Amino acid sequence: MSTKKLNKFVDLSKKLVNFKDYSIEEQEEFVSNAIAIYRNNNLGSSAITTQVARFFLFLVDPRMEVKA
């Protein structure tokens, strides 16, 4: 697993939201979710772009609601 790609995915995800406004707990959950999504979807073998981060954002962001 490429730490550089993982960090890029986390950083791109953070840039899609107003991350600094999140509570410490939300920030920790956000980063934890991003790491889990990265690992579970084998994103290390993919190009990490803003489009990829945006696609997974609803799973990463603890503030997002999943609508059925």
Secondary structure, DSSP 4 states (H G I P E B T S, - for coil): --HHHHHHHHHHHHHTTTGGGS-HHHHHHHHHHHHHHHHHTTGGGS---HHHHHHHHHHH-TTPPPP-
